[in-house]
Amino acid sequence: MTAGWIGIGKVRARQTADVVEITIDGLTTQAKYYKPLVYEFMRKEWSSRPSWGDFTVEILMEHVGEPPHIDLDNLAKALLDAIKGYLFHDDAQVARLLVERREGERERITIRVFPRL
């Protein structure tokens, strides 16, 4: 797959070599909002098959001003459930998970998924 972005709405994705990067524009305090949003994007837009093996998943939530009141563990679970079956077969394949919240230039969530070396 090329390094070009796919998707034109709130969710976009690209794959460069072994790294898949997904961005979600905007933030909400409801973690459950993200699961159907990302799942539908993957179902409609993503064309590659899931892989076996161990993966690293990095989730970065960037906020402007005060951080929203959202539990990062709930956010991670919702996002892992949404990409399961598209990037990997089961979230038990996630051998390393990093979830981070920090101030940024715009409100968004970035997910990076790549094979664990």
Secondary structure by P-SEA (a helix, b strand, c coil): ccccccccccccccccccbbbbbbcccccccaaaaaaaaaaaaccccbbbbbccbbbbbbbbbccccccccaaaaaaaaaaaaccccccccccccbbbbbbbbccccbbbbbbbccc
